[in-house]
Amino acid sequence: MRRLHRLLDALGPAGIAGTGVLFFCVPFYLTALAPAERDVQRRSARPAVQPAAAEDGAAELERFYARFPPIERLAGEVQALYARARASQLQLQQGEYRLEPGSGRLAAYRVTLPVRGSYAQVRQFAGAVLKDMPTASLDALRFERKKAGDTQLEAQVRLTLYLRKGT
């Protein structure tokens, strides 16, 4: 017992704490770190992505482009956009529309809509467009309130509708 007291006195508080940490680290390494290292080595040994055959890649690319509405349905897509604005009870003002054909297989139809309504109505409209029109993107949303107490606000919603070129 005296030997233990002398050893503890010789180690001091820092030595005792270091010994305790050492005794804690050994089981921690064996139960947590070593299995994690084995798991990382096992995962890095196999490729994460299997390369697809050229035929499968081309078919997958065709399926991707088939998800976009053809450019001939542009009027219907704009009408669907207006229907969502009406369902959200927004007041639409005259917007700006611009077709950007681009160099790839998709065309981008940029729509800027000035709308008037409550924050909740604008948010409902933006959410409905993103949910129901998966080939549309919300590019910008700007709010403006005339007075601090107004419940109605002026908003500008900038969207892009992506359409497939050709039939």
C-alpha positions in Angstrom: 0.0 0.0 0.0 2.9 2.3 0.9 4.5 1.6 -2.5 1.2 2.7 -4.2 1.1 5.9 -2.2 4.8 6.6 -3.1 4.1 5.9 -6.8 1.1 8.2 -6.8 3.0 10.9 -5.1 5.8 10.5 -7.6 3.4 10.7 -10.5 1.6 13.8 -9.2 -1.9 14.9 -10.5 -0.8 15.2 -14.1 0.7 11.7 -14.1 -2.4 10.2 -12.5 -4.6 11.9 -15.1 -2.4 10.8 -18.0 -2.4 7.2 -16.7 -6.2 7.3 -16.5 -6.5 8.6 -20.0 -4.1 5.9 -21.2 -6.3 3.2 -19.6 -9.4 4.7 -21.2 -7.8 5.0 -24.7 -6.9 1.3 -25.0 -10.5 0.0 -24.8 -11.8 3.0 -26.8 -9.4 2.2 -29.6 -10.3 -1.5 -29.6 -14.1 -1.0 -29.6 -14.5 2.2 -31.7 -11.5 3.2 -33.8 -10.2 -0.2 -35.0 -13.6 -1.3 -36.4 -14.1 2.1 -38.0 -10.6 1.8 -39.7 -11.5 -1.7 -41.0 -14.8 -0.4 -42.3 -13.0 2.5 -44.2 -10.5 0.1 -45.6 -13.2 -2.3 -46.8 -15.2 0.5 -48.4 -12.2 2.0 -50.2 -11.2 -1.4 -51.5 -14.2 -1.6 -53.8 -15.3 1.0 -56.4 -18.2 3.1 -55.2 -19.7 3.5 -58.7 -19.9 0.8 -61.3 -19.2 2.2 -64.8 -22.2 1.8 -67.0 -22.0 0.3 -70.4 -22.1 2.8 -73.3 -25.5 1.5 -74.4 -27.0 1.8 -70.9 -25.6 5.3 -70.5 -27.2 6.4 -73.8 -30.5 4.9 -72.8 -30.3 6.6 -69.4 -29.6 9.9 -71.0 -32.6 9.5 -73.3 -34.8 8.7 -70.3 -33.5 11.8 -68.6 -34.3 14.1 -71.6 -37.7 12.4 -72.0 -38.7 13.8 -68.6 -38.7 17.3 -69.9 -41.8 18.5 -71.7 -41.3 19.2 -75.5 -40.9 22.8 -76.5 -44.2 22.5 -78.4 -46.0 22.4 -75.0 -44.6 25.8 -73.9 -48.0 27.4 -74.0 -49.4 24.7 -71.7 -46.5 25.1 -69.3 -47.1 28.8 -69.0 -50.8 28.2 -68.5 -50.0 25.7 -65.7 -47.8 28.4 -64.2 -50.7 30.9 -64.3 -53.1 28.3 -62.8 -50.8 27.9 -59.8 -50.7 31.7 -59.3 -54.5 31.9 -59.5 -54.8 28.9 -57.0 -52.5 30.8 -54.7 -54.8 33.9 -55.1 -52.0 36.1 -56.4 -52.6 39.2 -58.5 -50.5 38.8 -61.6 -49.1 41.8 -63.4 -47.5 41.9 -66.9 -44.4 39.7 -66.8 -41.3 39.3 -69.0 -40.8 36.2 -71.0 -37.6 35.2 -72.9 -36.8 31.9 -74.7 -33.1 31.0 -74.6 -32.5 28.1 -77.0 -29.0 27.3 -75.8 -26.7 24.9 -77.5 -27.7 21.6 -75.9 -30.9 19.6 -76.1 -32.7 21.8 -73.6 -34.2 25.2 -74.0 -34.6 27.6 -71.1 -37.7 29.8 -71.0 -37.1 32.6 -68.5 -40.2 34.0 -66.8 -40.3 37.1 -64.6 -43.6 37.6 -62.9 -44.4 40.7 -60.8 -47.1 39.5 -58.4 -49.1 41.1 -55.5 -50.3 39.2 -52.5 -49.4 38.2 -49.0 -46.1 36.5 -48.1 -48.0 33.2 -47.5 -49.6 33.4 -51.0 -46.2 34.0 -52.7 -44.6 31.2 -50.7 -47.5 28.9 -51.6 -47.2 29.7 -55.3 -43.4 29.1 -55.3 -43.8 25.8 -53.4 -46.6 24.6 -55.8 -44.5 25.4 -58.9 -41.4 23.6 -57.5 -43.5 20.6 -56.4 -45.8 20.2 -59.4 -43.4 21.4 -62.2 -40.2 19.4 -61.6 -38.6 20.9 -64.7 -38.9 24.5 -63.4 -36.4 26.3 -61.3 -36.9 29.2 -59.0 -34.1 31.6 -59.9 -34.9 34.7 -57.7 -37.6 35.9 -55.4 -37.8 39.6 -54.4 -40.2 41.1 -51.9 -41.1 44.7 -51.4 -43.5 46.2 -48.9 -44.8 49.8 -49.3 -45.4 50.4 -45.6 -44.3 48.3 -42.6 -47.8 47.5 -41.6 -49.0 46.3 -45.1 -50.2 42.7 -45.3 -50.0 42.8 -49.1 -46.6 43.0 -50.8 -45.2 43.4 -54.2 -43.0 40.4 -55.3 -41.0 39.5 -58.3 -40.7 35.9 -59.0 -38.1 34.8 -61.6 -38.5 31.2 -62.9 -36.9 29.1 -65.6 -38.9 26.4 -67.4 -36.7 23.9 -69.1 -38.1 22.3 -72.2 -36.8 19.6 -74.6 -36.0 20.8 -78.1 -37.4 18.9 -81.0 -40.2 16.3 -80.9 
